Amino acid sequence: MPACRFRPHKLTRLICVAILLCVSAATAEPNTNGASHPSSTATSDKQAKLESALAKMLSGATLEGSFTVTDNGNIADKLRKEKYTLGEVKKLTGDLWQIPARIQYGEKDVTVPIVLPIKWAGDTPIVTVDSLPLPGFGAVSARVMFFQGHYAGYWKHGEHGGHLFGIIHSAEKTPANESKAELVPGNRHGSDSPGVK
């Protein structure tokens, strides 16, 4: 077995690396004087704009579309109409949003004050509920996204489930100003998306 030799230049290199690591760690410590890091401030500002745009888009809006029923693994072959008329939509705390809604489908027509969690996939809001008890409906699970003036997703109620999709008619829009939709990059006809313009 060869004898181990002491090499001073390797020890010197090791000490230099250790000093560099200590200096890097010291300069990378978070700022504790209460000031925000510029990138975290930019992120929170962007999120605040997204949330404000979502509340503006949904408040007073009517969501009109269709839903399917896919029982026992059967493919839905019939579209059924649905309509949601929303009151003032506002963020409460964390991921929770207050969304008062008049829900109309089939023979049902009920108004309920709903508190729903909304998660974000980048700039896209997604209603995310699991076994949420709704008066008159029972426990409902769903994933519904909002994007560029449309909604789409999946719902489940007891043994029944299916797809839902439709158009968001903003309270602000009238037929006269719909044709003057603001052009944004990547969208030829304007956008109702809560994404930052």
KARA-V87538 format. One record per backbone hydrogen bond with DSSP energy under -0.5 kcal/mol. NH is the residue of the N-H (numbers start at 1). CO is the residue of the C=O. E is the energy in kcal/mol with one decimal. If there is no record, write none. Layout:
BEGIN
<<NH,CO,E> <NH,CO,E>>
END
This chain:
BEGIN
<<8,6,-0.6> <10,7,-0.8> <11,7,-1.5> <12,8,-2.4> <13,9,-2.1> <14,10,-2.3> <15,11,-2.3> <16,12,-2.3> <17,13,-2.3> <18,14,-2.2> <19,15,-2.4> <20,16,-2.5> <21,17,-2.4> <22,18,-2.1> <23,19,-2.6> <24,20,-2.7> <25,21,-2.5> <26,22,-2.2> <27,23,-2.1> <28,24,-1.4> <29,26,-0.7> <41,37,-2.2> <42,38,-2.3> <43,39,-2.1> <44,40,-2.4> <45,41,-2.5> <46,42,-2.4> <47,43,-2.5> <48,44,-2.3> <49,45,-2.0> <50,46,-2.3> <51,47,-2.7> <52,48,-2.3> <53,49,-2.4> <54,50,-2.1> <55,51,-2.3> <56,52,-2.2> <57,53,-2.4> <58,54,-2.4> <59,55,-2.2> <60,87,-1.9> <61,58,-2.1> <62,169,-2.2> <63,84,-3.2> <64,62,-0.6> <64,167,-2.3> <65,82,-2.2> <66,165,-2.7> <67,80,-2.4> <68,163,-2.6> <70,161,-3.6> <71,69,-0.6> <72,159,-0.5> <73,70,-0.6> <74,71,-2.9> <80,67,-2.3> <82,65,-2.2> <83,104,-2.3> <84,63,-2.6> <85,102,-2.4> <86,61,-2.9> <86,84,-0.6> <87,100,-2.6> <89,87,-0.5> <90,98,-1.8> <92,96,-2.9> <93,96,-0.6> <96,93,-2.4> <97,116,-2.7> <98,90,-3.1> <99,97,-0.6> <99,114,-3.6> <100,88,-0.5> <101,112,-2.7> <102,85,-2.6> <103,101,-0.6> <103,110,-3.5> <104,83,-2.9> <104,102,-0.5> <105,108,-1.5> <106,81,-0.7> <108,105,-2.6> <110,103,-2.2> <112,101,-2.9> <112,110,-0.5> <114,99,-0.9> <114,112,-0.8> <116,97,-2.7> <116,114,-0.6> <118,95,-2.9> <119,126,-2.7> <121,124,-2.7> <122,120,-0.7> <123,121,-0.5> <124,121,-1.6> <125,123,-0.6> <126,119,-3.0> <127,144,-3.3> <128,117,-2.3> <129,142,-2.3> <132,140,-3.0> <134,138,-2.6> <137,134,-2.4> <138,134,-2.2> <140,132,-2.5> <141,156,-2.8> <142,129,-2.3> <143,154,-2.2> <144,127,-1.8> <145,152,-2.9> <146,125,-1.8> <147,150,-2.5> <150,147,-1.2> <151,166,-2.0> <152,145,-1.8> <153,164,-2.3> <154,143,-2.1> <155,162,-2.7> <156,141,-2.5> <157,160,-3.1> <158,139,-0.6> <160,157,-2.1> <162,155,-2.1> <164,153,-1.9> <165,66,-2.3> <166,151,-2.2> <167,64,-2.8> <168,149,-2.8> <169,62,-3.4> <169,167,-0.7> <170,168,-0.9> <171,59,-0.5> <173,170,-0.6> <178,174,-1.7> <179,175,-0.8> <181,178,-1.0> <184,187,-1.0> <187,184,-2.0> <190,187,-0.8>>
END
